[in-house]
Amino acid sequence: MSEAYYRKWRPVDWDGVVGQEHIIRTLRNALGQGKIVHAYLFSGPRGTGKTTTARIIAKAVNCLAEDLSLRPCNKCDHCLEINQGRFLDLIEIDAASNTSVDDVRDLREKIHFSPSKGRYKVYIIDEVHMLSNAAFNALLKTLEEPPAHALFVLATTEVYKIPPTVLSRCQRHEFRRIPMNFIQAQLKSIAEQEGIEVESAALTMIARQATGSLRDAISLFDQLASTGSSVTLEVTQQILGTSGGQSIHDLINALLIKNAGSGISTINHALDNGSDPRQLGRQIVDTLRSVLMIKMGNEDQVEATVEESEKLKDFAGRYPLDRLLGAIHAFDHAAQHSNAGWQPGLQLELAVAQSVDYSGAGPGQKLKDADSPVVEKVLQSKSDRPKYPESRNPKSLPEVTRPQKTTIASTPERTQSLKGPQKDLHSEPEKEYEKNDFNQVQSRWKEIRNAAKGLSPETSALLLSARSVTIRKERLLLGFASDLLRSKMENGHNIENARNAIRKVTGLDVQIDCCVVGKEASPELEDLGIDKDGMVGEALSLGGKITKTEQPKGPEG
């Protein structure tokens, strides 16, 4: 049975590990000086060399070469046995299959036995984050103070799942995604040694699909090499289900000129030619991300050929930033959900339509309820009404006369345009007109807040915190959750700034009052028939509270 390429071409010495120079240099120098720690932790994405480096460490500490700088030599018996998988003092444990505390206890019992042949017993625990909490706790003491002949190498792709107590006991090394040019060079070297003809464009496609994992790239290349013919770009696209670069460029051109029909045709043509919807979505996102990187001045982070880089620069110069961000978001969502529905290409088609007609709130989309003011009548809700413990009979409460008019004072220009004397402004025919004015204030409240922000950020923040916006006695009434917010709104120039913002957006000159709504709300004195300047009003202003109210007795009683 033939051996898989990713196993056949696994690095056997320090020089064979690519893309991790910052780790290899540190480990190589330390081991060359005889500085060996008892526990290492390797973390990073899959296929970046964690387990391979762990095996090289096992060879280096057990190598028989006298010169420390030459270890591992891959010539002595110990190195050869490790390469062939026959070295008894190298124990590899899959933590995904050995997660229980009993497995760790078994390890602790056996770790005290001396090595059978080498200097060290090396324990490589792969996917160590899969151990249970009890297993981690059982491992702690052994990990901190192992026998002199024991060495641990822990490997994980999800380092955040490892307890801090374990992390603090290890020398930690972070493996990075392997750059695309390193992957291309490695694939080219394998192809030459295997005698396989491969196009450079095909290697670029494979390296891009691997997303920084060399093992994934070699596995893909192994699959393509099994076709029995030379590995061409066309064969690579057919097997991987990807689309050609020209299709992606045609799609982006369609998005730039807002031609949704052409973009959807490009999508369907690519799918008809065998492209996988999810892979196609990823390609589009990857290309749009490259455009974004160039537009943001990070051209060094884009891995592309010279010709493709020129094309991406052209896109970056023509693509508005807001539309570009919207397109990336739309196609990223489509790439994640393309295989979820009965129509595979639907998500990509929707992404095209969204990207062509993109705006901050979406095409034709109304503002969310959270962005518009909460319109309610003050003291209208049962929960907001003041409670009187001794007045449970509704008849004992004073009748509150509420204003029936819903009007807003108009600007002088609007007043002059109305016919008739000033006293006719509040007549019945004009009531509906003034109500529409209030509706205009309500519907454009977000614009009013933005206008106020240009005058004073504090005013804008206070308008945002308003719980209610309503009309009371021909004035705009803002309800706040606390007396502190109400007083802040009334102090300084906040009221005047709010009036100026309303005037700027709607053209209306509005008089503004403030009140407290909710649990801290108290009834208006005028509604209770109490004179603010009278004895009761003065008592209330000094902290008094109303405990009982009664209807005045009639002549008979």
N, C-alpha and C positions, 0 to 999 in steps of 0.2 A: 504494500500500500504506500502510495506516495505521501510525502510529508507536506503539510500546509506551508506556504511561503512564510507566514508570520512566525512559525516555529523554526523553519529551516534557516531563516536569515535573522534570527534573534541575536543581538550583539553579545559577544563573549568577553569583551574587554572594555576598558574606559573609552578608548578611541571610537568604538562602535556606537556609543550612545550619542545621538544628535539632538540638537535643540535645547540641551540642558547644561550648557557649559558652566553656569554659575554653581550648580550642584556638584558636577563631576570634578571641577577644579578643587573645591573645598574638600570633598571626600578623598580624592587622590592624594592631595598634599598631607592630609591628616594621617591617613593610613601609611603613607610613605615615611612619616616620622614616628610611626608606632603609637599614635594617639587614637586609641579605640574607645569609644563610649559603649555603655552597656545596652542602650536602647536608641533606635532611630525611628522617626516617624516620617513617612513619605506620603504626601497628599497631593492631589491634582486630578485633572480630567483623565478619562480612560485612554489607554493606548499611548501614554507619554513616557513610559520607561520606568515606572516605579518598581515592579517586580523584577525586571531585568537588572536594574541597579542593585536591588537587594541581593540577587544571586552573585553579582560581581563582587559585592562586599564579602559574601560567604567564601568565595574563592580567594579573595585577597588576604583574609585573615587566616586561612588554612593553607595557603600556597607554600610550597617547600623551597622556593627560590630564596637564596641568601640575601640578595639585594632587595630591600624593601620597595624601592622605587620601581622595580620590574614586576611586582605582584599586581594582578595574577599573571602568571607566565603562560598558562594554557598548554604547558608541556609536562608538568609533573603529574604524578599519579592522582593527587587530590584534585587538581584542576580538571583533569580528564574525566574522573569519576563524577564530578559535579556537572560537567557538560553532558554526560551520558545519563544523568539522573540516578546514579548508583551510590552516591555518597551518603552514608548512614547518619552523619552528624549534621546534615542539612534537613531540617524538618519544616515542610511547608504545610500550613494549616489554613483551610478555607473557613473563615469565621462565619460565613453565611450558612454553612452546614453544621457548624459546631458552636452554637450560640449559648448553650446552657452553662450553668455554673459547674456541673459535673465534668464537662469537657475541660474546663480550666483547672479544676482540682486534679484531674488526671495528669495534666501538663505539669502542675506543681510537684507532683509526686515523682515524675520521671526526670525532671530537670536536674535533680541533684546527682544523677548518675554521670560519671565521667565520660568524655567523648571516646568513641570506639577507636578512631584513627587520628583525627585532626586535633588542632589546638583548642578549637572552640566548637560548641554546639550552637548552631545558628537557627533560630526560630523565626520563620517568615510567616506572619499572620496577615493574610490578604483580606480586604474588605472588613477591617477590624471594627468599623462602626456598627456592624451587625450584631456584635456581642450584646447580651442583655446587661442590665444594670448590675445584677447580682454577679455576673461573670466578670465585669469590669472591677467590681469591688474585690472579688477573689484574686484578681490578677495584680492588684495595686502593689502589695508588699513585695511580691516576687519581681515585679517590674522595676521597683525602686532599688532593691538590693538582691539582684540575682547572683547565683554562684559565679565564681571568677571565670569559669569556663563557658558561661552562657552569654549569648548575645541575642537581642530581640531586634527585628526589623518589622515595624507595623506599616501597612499600606492601606490607604483609604481614598475614596473619591468624594466622601462627604465628611470632611473634618469637623464640621460644626456639630456633628452628632456625638463626638467623642468627649467624655467628661474632662473638665479642666484639670482634675487631679491626675489624669493619665497624660495629658499634654505637657504638664509641668515636669514630668519624669523622663521626657524623651528629647533628643536633639531633632528638631523639626526642620524639614526641607520641603519647599513648595515647588512642585513640578508645573511647568507652564505648557500651554498648547504649543505644538511644534509649528513654526512658520511654514508657509506654503512652499517657499523655495527650498527649504531643507527636505521636505517630503518629496518634491520633484526630483531632487538630486539623488535621494535614496532609491526611488523607484527606477530612475534611469540606470543606476548602478546594478540593481537586481536584474533589470531587463538585459543588460549587456552580459552579465554572468550566466543568465539562463538562455541566452541566444534568442531573445524575443524582439521582433521589430515593433516599435511603438512610436507613434507620432507625438511630437512635443505638445501639441494642443490637447491630445488625449491625456497625457500626464497632468497637464494643468487642470483639466476637468476632474480627474480622479482626486488630485490634491485638494481641490476646492470642496468636493463632496465629503472629504474625510473630516473637515472642520477641526484640524489640529491634532487628529489622532493618527499616528503613524501605523499602528496596528490595523485600523480600519482601512487606511489607504492600501496597505499591502494585501489585505484580504480582498478588496475590490479589484486590485490588479491581478491577483490570483484567479479570480472569477473571469475576468476578461481574457486572460491568457489561455483559459481552458477552451476558448472558442476554436482554437486550432489555426487561426489566421493571424495576421498582424493586427495589432491593437490600433485602430484608427479612431478618429474623433467621431465618425458616424456610428461605428460599432459601439463605442462608449456611450453615446447618447441613447442608442436603442436599448442597450441592456440596463443602463441606470435609469432610464425613463426621464431623461433631462432634455431640455430644448437648446437649440443653438443660440449663440450669443446675438446673432442678427435678429432673431425673434424677440429677444428681450429689448434690444435697442429700438425695434419697431414699436413695441408696446409703449416704451417710455416716450417716444416721439408722439404717439397718439395721445398720451396723457398730457403732454406739454401743450398741444394745440387744441385740447379739450374735444377730441374726436372719439367719443365713447364707442361708436359703431366700429371704427377701425380697430380700437383696442380689443373689443370683444371678439372680432374676427380673428385677430392675431392669437388670442387665447385658444379659441376653438381649433384653429389650424394646428397649433402646437399639440393640443390634446389628441386630435385625429391622427397625428403622426407618431403617436405612442408615448408622449410625455406624461409622466405621472403628475396629477394635479398638485400634490403636496410638494414634490420636488420642484415643480415649476414655480410655485409660490415662494419657496425658499430662494430660488435663483433670483426672482424679481426683488425680494427683500434684500438679498446680498448686494445686488447691483445698485439699488436705491440707497443702501447704506454707504456704499462707496462714493456715490454722488454727494451724500451728506457730509462725509468725511472731508472731501475735497472742498466743499462749500464752506466748511467750518475751519479750513486751514490746516487739516491733518492729513495731507496727501501722503505722508510717509507711512500711514497705517493702511494704505490701500495696496493690495497685492494684485497687480495686473500688468499685462504687456504694455509696451510703449504705445501701440496703436489703440488699445482699449483705453489707456489712460487719457489720451487726447479726446476720445469720444466722451468719456466721463466728465472731463473738464468742460466740454461744450454743454453737456446737460446741466452741470452745476451752475454755469453762468446764466442759463435760461430758466432754471426752475426756481420759482419763488419759494422761500423757506417754509411758509405756512402750508402751502400745497404739498411740498415735498414731505413734510412731517405727517400730514394727513394720509398721503399715499403709503408711506412706510407702515403706519398704524393699520391701515385697511388691509394691505396685503399680508402683514404679519398675522393678523386675525384669520385671514383666508387660508394661509398655509397651515395653521393649526387645526382648522375645521373642515378642510377640503374633502376628507374622506368620511365625514360624519353623515351626510345626507344622501338621498337617493340620486341626486344629480351632482356628480363630482365637480363639474366646472362651475357650478352656480356661485359658490363663494368667491371665486376669482372674478366672475362677471360682475358681481355686486361690488367688489373692490374697485374694479375699473370705473363703474358708475359713480361710486363715492369719490374717487380720486379726481374725476373730471369736474364734478360739481361740488368740490369741497369748500366748506366755509367753517368758521369757528363753531357755529351751532348746528351745522349739518344742513343740507338742502331742504328748505321748507320746514325745518324743525322749529317748534316753538320753544320758548325758554322753559326750563324746568320750574316746577312749583317753588323750589327752594330759592330761585332767583327773583321771584316776584313777591311783592309785599303781601303780608297776610292781612286781608281786609275783613274787618269785623266791627260790629258796633260796640262801643265801650259799655261795659256792664250789661251787655245783652246776654252773654252766656251765663248759665246757671252757676257754674263754678266761679265766675268772676263777681257775682253779686255779693254785696256785703251781708254778713250774717248778724242778726240781732238775737241773742240768746233768750231774752225775755219777751220777744215779740213774735210768737209763732203764728198768730192769727194774721193773715194777709190784710184783713180789714183795718188792723191797727197801724199799718205802715202808711206814711203820707203818700199821696198819689204824685208820681213824678211825671211832670209834663215834659215830653220830649219834643224837640223842634221837628217840624214836618218838612222844612225846606232842605234841599240838598244843593246848595249854590256855592259858587266860588266867585270872589270878586274879580272882575275882568280888568284887563289893561285899559288905559285911557283910549288907545286906538280902537279896541273892540267896543268900548262903551259908545264912542262917537259914531260907530257904524250902525248901532241899534237905533231904530226909530222910536219916537215918543219920548216923553219926559222921563227923568230919572226914576220916578216912583213906579213906572211900569216895568222896571227891570225884574221884579219879583212876582209879576203876574203869572197866571197859570200857563200861558203859551210859552213863556221863557224858562219854566222850570226844567223841562226836558233838555233844553239847550245847555243849561248850567250843569245838569247831571252828566251829560256827555263830556263836559270839561273835566269833571272829576274822574270819569272813566279814562280820560286821556292821561291824567296824572298817574293813575293806578297802572295802566298798561305800559307806561314808559318810565316806571320807577327805577329800573336798573340804569337807564340812560341818565336819569336825574342824579343817582348816586355817583356815577362816573363823572358827571359834570361838577358835582360838589367836591370830588377828590382833587380836581384841578385847582379849586379854591382853597380847600383845607382838608387834609387827610383825616383830621379828627371829626369834622362834620360828616364826611362820607362814612366813617366807621359808626357814628351814632345813628345815621339814617339806616345803615345795615342792621343795627340792633333793634330797630323799631318793631314792636310786636304787632301793631295795628296801625292802619292808616285809614281814617274815615272823616266824615264831615259832621261838624257839630256847630249849630248856630252860625251857619254861613262861613265857618272857618275850617281850615284843615287841622285835624286833631291827630297828633302822633302819640301812640301809647307805648310806654316803656315798661320793662319788667321790674325796675326798681326806681326809688326816688333819686338815687345817685345818678343814674343815667338821665333821668328827667332834668335834674338840676344842671348837669353838664351841658345838655342841649340848650337850656335856657340861658346859660352864662356865655359871656364872650360874644363872638360874632357868629355863632353857629346858626342861630335862627335866620340872620340876615344872609348868611352863605347859602342856606337851604332855599330861601326865597329866590335868591339870584339864580341858583341852579334850576329851579322850576321855571323861572321866567325865561332862562336861556333855552331850555328844551321845549317847553310848551307855549311860551308867549303869555302865560297867565301870571298875574300878580296876586299871590295868595297870602293871606294872613294865617299864621301858624300858631297853634297852642300845643302844649304838651301835658300829658297826664300819665299816671301809673295804672297799669292793668295787671290782672292776675291776682296773686295772693296778697300783694302789698297795696292793692287798689282800695281807695276809700271813696264814698259817695260824694259827688259834688254838692257843695253847700247850697247852691242855687236850686238844684234839683230837689233838695229837702225843704225848700222854703225858708232857709236860714240866711239872715243878713250877715255878711262877712264883718261889717263894722259893729254889729250888735254885741250883746253880752254873750250869747251862745257862740257866735263866731269867734269872739276873742278868747273864750274858754277853750275852744277847739284848737286855736292856733298855739295855745300854751301847753298843749299835750292832753287835753281832755278828750273823752270818748263818749259817743252816744250809746246809752244802754237801753233806752226805751223811748219810743215815739208814739203819740196818740193823735187820733183825729180830733180836731176841735169840735166841742159839743154844739149842737144846734140850739135854736130858741126853746125847743121843748125839753131839752135835756141834758 
